[in-house]
């Protein structure tokens, strides 16, 4: 089911890219095709149609993205956060000593040898 929705979502995204490039304005695909979209549907009819098509494809794109996200989420929600799960998986089994002992003076300064 999700694979089918992802396929439809990919097709809609490609169509959305093409339709946005066909819109009149700063050039785009419409000027590259010598204005064939305008000549087929009339000068103002093509712009209205492309604008409505862009809006519809955009709504379908966002709706499918939200649907795919909802369906592919975790099936059983838990009250434990992801950070808590990660912290539990990284717990160290070794005990860290709570008391620290400082070295004695004899360990820090070696005693002089009097036999020289």
N, C-alpha and C positions, 0 to 999 in steps of 0.2 A: 504494500500500500504506500509506504513512504517513498520507495524507489519510483513509483509511478508519479507521485506528487512532485518529486524532485525533477523528474523528466519534464513534466508540464511546466514547472517553475523555470527551468532552463530555456525552454522554448519561448515562454512569455518574456524572459529577460532579453533574449536575442531580438524578438519582435519589438520590444520597447526601445532598444538601442537603434534599430532601423527606423522606427517611426519618429524618434526624436531627431535623428539626422535628416529626415525628410521635411521637417518643419521649415517654413520660410523664415528668413532672418539673416544671419551672417553668412549665408551660403549653405553648407551642408550637402546632403545627398540630393536634395531637390535641385540645386544649381548644377550639380555634377551630371544629373540625368537630363539636363536641358529643359527642365520644367515640365516633364511629361505628366507629373501628377496634376499640375494645374490645368493642362490642356484636356486631360481625360474627364475631370469632374467640374470644370469651370474654375474661374479665378477665385471666387470667394467660397465656393462649396468645398473645395479641397482643403482649405485652411480650417474650416469649421469641422470637417470630418476628421482631419488629422489631429486636431486639438481634442476632440471627443475620444478618439481612439487612444491617444496618449493618456488621457485621464483614466479611461477604462483599464488599460494595460497596467498603469501604475497602481490602481486600486487592487487589481488581481494579483500583482507582484507582491504587494505588502500583505494582502490577506493570505496568500499561499505561504509566504515566509513565516507568518505567525502560526498558521496551522501546522506546518512542518515542525516548527519549534515546539509546539505543544504536544504533538504526537510522538516526537522523538525524545521527549524528556523522561525523567525517571518515573517509573510506573508506580512505585510506592513511596510517597514523600515521607521523609523522616524528620524528626524534630532536631536532629543533631546536624550541626553545620559542617561544611566541607573542611573548614580549618580545624575543628575538633577531631574529625576523622583522621586528618593528616597528622595532627599532633600525637594521637594515640598510636599511629603506625610507626612513628619515629621515636617512641620512648626507648630509652637505653636501660638495659637490665642491670648494668653495673651500679653498685652503690658508691656514691661519692662520700668520702669521709667528711664528717661535720667538724672534726677537731683538727687543727693544724698545729704541729709542734715546730718550734724554732730550733735550729741547731745550737748545740752548746758551744761555749767559748773554745773548748779544746778541739772541736771539730772545725771551727773557723780558722783558728791560728795554730799552725803546727808548733809543737814544742821544740825548743832548740836543743840540739845535741851538744852536751858538755864535754864530750870526749875529744874534741878537736885539738 
